[in-house]
Amino acid sequence: MTSVLRPTRFNPLGLILADMGPLRGLTEIKLTDASGRPTNLYLIMGPNGAGKTTVLEAIHLAYSLLDGRNCASFGQDDLDRGNGGVQFDALVALDDGSRSRLHLLSIVLGDPGLLKRWTPDELALVDAAKQIILHFARAPGIGAIGRTQGCDSEAIAFAEAILERADDPPRTLFESANGYPTVLYFPSDRGIRRPPEVDRSITRPKGLGYRAAHRFDIDGTSWESSLDNLFVWFAWLADGREDLCRELVNQLVFRNGKTLGAIDRQRLLVPVEVNGAAHRLDQLSSGERQFVQFVVRVASHMTGSTLVLIDETEQHLHVVMRRRLINLIRQWAKDYEGVSFVMTSHQTESMRLLAPKIEEPGLVKGGCLVKPRFAAPHV
C-alpha cells in the first residue's frame, strides 16, 4: 500500500513546453518574479494563434492527470501522436503527519520526459529540499497513459493523497483552509445556456466535490452541471451558501436594480429580477452570464491552493465590466493567500489595468508575450 503525503501548500512556479501547438522547440513560462516568489497575478499577451490557449490547456492537463492513475490518452495531438512534452513545476509542502517539507514537484507529460533539472541554487531560491518527478507517459504494450517507473516515491505519495480526497464536498464558499491543489479553467468559449427542463430534481451538482482539475466552459448542458442546480442544492443544504452566492453576484456583477432572487422552488431555478419582472440566468447578456459563472464557480470550488486560468479575459465584456472583472481578480488575489490567476489577452487595456511591472502590496505580478514558433520571453 502506497503511503500518502498530504499537500498543505501548492504554488505554481512555471511551465515548459516542447513542440506543443504553435510553440515549436522549448518554451518556458516562469510564474515567479525575479526573486523566485510565485506570482498570484500573471498575464499572457499575444496575437490570435500565438499559443496562449496552448499554455493554459497544458497547465489544465497537468492538473487533470492527478485525478486518476491512468487514462486512455492525453487528449492532445502533440502528446498523443507527436513528440510533444510538458513540464509543470510547483512548490509543494508535503505533510506525513509529523512534519512538513517543501519540494519542487515536476509534473511531466509525454515521451521526452523531464525537460529541466533544477540546480541546487535554483532549489535554494524557492526553499525546496529537492526536485521530485511525477511522470505520465504511454505504457509500452498497454497503450494507456499512466505513471512511469521514473516517478519519485514522494511524488507518488502526493498523487495518492489527491485521490484519497477525491469528491470530498466543500463545506463552505472560498474554502481556503483546504490546501489541496486545484485548477479552475475558464476557456474562451464559456457562459450559461438553458439547462434541460426534464429530470430536474434536488441533485448534488456534478463536479462540486474536490478535484484537482475543473473546466467551466458552456454551463447548463445538463441539469446536474448547471448553475441553477448549484443554487438549488445550496438552498436545500440551508447552510447559508445560497444566500452568500446571490449576495456575491448582486454586489459584484449586477447594477441598476437587477438582482438574483430567492430560489423558485416550484420550477427549480434562480430568477433574475429586474423592474418588477423576472427572467432566467441564461437570458442575461453574454457578458453577464460569463461574469456570473466566474464569480459563483470560483467561490464554490476554490481551495487554499487554487490556480484560476482565464482564456481571453475580456470575452464579451464591455469596457466597464472588463474593469470590474479585473479589479475583482486583483482583490481576490490579495484577499486569498495561495490563490493565483493566469490570464490571456490581446487587449492593451488589460496590460494597463494589471500593470505587471508595477509593484503593489499583496500582489506578485508577472507576464509574458508569446509568439508562434518562439519561446516566450519573460516580461
N, C-alpha and C positions, 0 to 999 in steps of 0.2 A: 504494500500500500504506500503510495507516494505521500510524503508529508506535505503540509501546506505552509506557506509563508504569507501572511495576510498583509496586503498593502495598506498603509496608513497615509501615504502621500504619493502622488504621481504627477510629475511636472514634465511636459513635453520639452525636449531640447533641440530636436532637429530631425530632418528628413533628408535622405539621399536616394535619388532615383537613377537607375541605369537603363537607358533606352526605353523610356516609357512615354507613349503617346508622341506628341511633337517634340519632346525633350530627349534628344539623342545624346549619347555619351553620358557622362556623370553630371548630375545637377544636385547641388547641395543647398538646402534651405536651413538656415540657422535660426532657431526660435529662441535665441538668447541675445542679451546685449553684449557689449564689449567686455564686460567684467564676468561674463558667464551666468548672469542671472536669467532665469526663464522669463520670457515675455508673457504678459497677460493681455496684450493688445497687439495684433500683428496684421499688417495689410499687405496683400499681394496685388500688385498692379501689372497691367499688361494688356495688349490688344486682344481682340477675339481670336481664338485659335492658337494662342501662345503657349498654353499648357497650364493655366491657372486651375481649371477644373481637374486636370490630371493630378495635381498636387493634393487637392482636397480628397479626391477619390482614393488615392494611395494611403493617406492617413486613415480614412474611414475603414479601408480594407484591413490595415494592420490591426486596428482595434477589433474589427468584427471576427477575426480569426481566434480571438480569445474566448469567444462564445461557444466553442466546441473543440474537440480534439482532432477532428478531421472533417473534410468536406470534399465534394466531388470535383470542384475546380475553384480557381481563384475568381473566375468571372471577369477576367481582364485579359485581352488578347495577347499583350506583350509578355505576360507572365505565363499564360496557358500554352501559347504556341510560338512564342518568340524567345528572345534572350534577355527579357526584362528582369530587373531586380529592384527591390525596395528595402531600405533600412530605416526604421523609425526608432529614434533614440529618446529615452525618457529617464529622468531621475526618479527612482522609486525607493521608498522606505519600506522594508520588509520586516515584519514582526513575527517572531517564532513563539511568542507568549512570555518570554523572559527578557528579550532585548530587541531593539530595532536597529537595523543597519541600512545605510544608503548605498544603493548600487546604481550603476549605469546599465539600464536594460536596453538591449538592442533587439527589436522585433524585426526579423529578417524574412523576406519573402522571395521565393524564386531560386532557380538553379545557380546563379552566380554566387550565392551565399553572402557572407559578410563583406560589406563594401568599405567599411572603415574600422580599423582597430584604434581605439582611443589610447593615446600615450599616457604615461604616468602623470605628466604635467597637466594634461587636459582633464584627467580624472580628478586631480587635486583641486583644479579650479572650481569644480562643481561639488567638491567634498564627497565624491563617490569612492567607496572602498575598492571596487573593481568593476569591470565590464562583464555582464552576463548575457548570454545569447539565447534567444528563443527563435529557432529557425523552422519555417514552414516551407516544404517543397513536396513535389510529387514522389511518392514512394515507388522505387523500382519494382516492376512486376505487378503492382497493385492498381496503380492509376489514381488513387485518391490522394488528396493533399493532406499532409499531416506533419507532426513534429518530427524532425530528423534526429539521428543519433548524436549530432553535434550540439544539441541543446545542453546548457548547463543545468545542474540539478536545482540551483536556486531559481532559475527561470521557470522550470517545470513546476516547482512548488508554488510559485506565484500564479501560474496559469491554473493550477488545480484549485487555488483559493478563489479565483474568479468563478470557476464552475461550481464550487461549493455554495456560493452565494446566489447563483443564477435564479432569477424570477422572484427574489425576495421583494415583497411590496414596499414601496416607500411609505414612511409613517407621517411625513409632513411635506409641505412645499419647501423648496430650497433646502434639501436635506444635507446641509454642509458638514454634519458630524460624520457622515459616511465617507471615508477616504478612498473607497474603491474607484478605479478609473472608469470613466465613461466618455464617449464622444457623442455629441448631438449634431447631426449633419443636416443642414437645410440646403438642398440642391437649388439650382436656379429655377427649376420647374416645381413650384410649391404653391400652396394655397388651400382652399377649402371648397369641396363640392357637396352637393346634397346627398346625405347618406341614404341608403335604401329604406323605404317605408316599411317593408316586410320584416318580420322577425325582430322587431325592436323589443328589447327587454332590459331589465336591470342586469347588466353583464359586466364582469370585470374587463376593463379595456385591454385590448391586445397590446402587449409591449409595455404595460405600466410597471411591471416588476423590473428588478435590476438586470441590466445587460451592459456589456462593455461597449456595444455599438447600437445607436439608434439612427434611423434615417427618416426624416419627415419631408416627404415630397407632397403629392396631392392627397390631402386629408379627406376622409369621408368615402373612400372607395368601398368600405364595408362598415356596417354598424359598429362592430367591435373595435375598430380603429378610429372612429370618428370623435371629434371634439364634443359633439352633443352627448355621446355615450360617456365620455370622460366626466362631463359636468353632472350627468345623471348619476353616475357611480359615486362621485364625491358627495352629492346630495343624499344618496342612500346611506353612505357611511356616517353622515351627520357629525363630522369631526371638524367642521369649520373650513375645510379646503374649498368647497364650492363657493362659499361667500367670499373667501380671500381671492380666488381666481377671478370672480366677477369684479371685485374691487380693483384688482390689478389692471384688468382690461379697461374699466371705466376711467381710471386715473391716467393710464399710460397711453391709451390708444384713442379713445373717443373724445370728442369735443362737441360743442353746440347742442347739448341736451340729449345726445344719443347715449343710451346705456344698455348694458346687458341686464335683462330682468331675471327674476327667480325662475327656476325650472318649471316648465309646463309639464306637470306630472301625468296629464291625460295623454298628451301627444309625444311625450318623452323627447323634448328638445329645449334648448335655451333660446328665448326670444330676444331679439334686438328691438328695444323700444325707442321710438322717436316720434314726436309731435302727436302723441295720443294713439299712435298705431304701432304695430309690431310686425317684424319680418324675421326670416331665418338667417342664421350665420352665413350660409352660402350666398345670400343675396346682398352681402356687403360688397363694397368695391374691391377690386383685386388687391389693391394696396392694403386696405383694412384687413382683408382676410389673411394676408401674409403676416401682418403685424400681430393680429390676434393669435394666430397659430404660434408664432415665435414666443410671445410672452407666456402663453399657457404651457407650451411644451417645455421650455427651459425651466419654469417654476416647478413643473410636475416631475421632471426626470433628472434634475440636477443632483449631483453628489458633490462632496468636498474636493473632488479631483475631476473636474469636468472641462473638456475641450469642446467649444462650440465652433463649428465650421459653417460659414455662410457664403454661398456662392452668389455672385452678382448681388451684392448687398442692397443696392438701390432699386432692384427689380420692381417695376410697377408702382413705385412710391413717388409722390410729388415732392417738391423741394422741402416743404415744411415737415412732412412726415419722415423724409430722409434724415433731417437733422434730429428729429425727435428720437428715431431709432438709434442713431449713432450716439446721441447723448445718453440714452438708456444703456447701451452696451458699455460705454465708458463708466457709467455709475456702477453697474453690476460688477465690472472688473475691479473696481475699487472696494466695493462692499463685501465681496465674497472671495476670500483668500483661497487659492487653489483652483479658481475658475478662470479660464483664459479663452480668448476669442481669436480666431484666424479668419479673415475675410478676404474676398477677392473683389476687385473693382476695376473699371477703366474710366471712372469719373474723377477728375481732378479735385472736385469739391470734397470727396471723401478723404483724399490726401490732406487737404487743408483742414478739415474738421478734426481728423485724428492726429495730425502733426507728428509723425513718427519720430522726428529728431528733437522735439521739444520735451524736456523733462517735466513731469507733473507728479505731485505726491500721490502715492497709491497706484501709479501706473508704470509698468515697464514695457515700453513700446519698441516696435521694430517693423521692418518692412523690406520688401524686395521687388525687383522688376523682373518678370520672366519674359523671355523671348524664345520663339521656337528654334530648336537645334542648338541652343546655347545654354550654358549653366546660368543660374540666377545669381547675379552679383548682389552682395549684401548692401542694403542702403545705409 
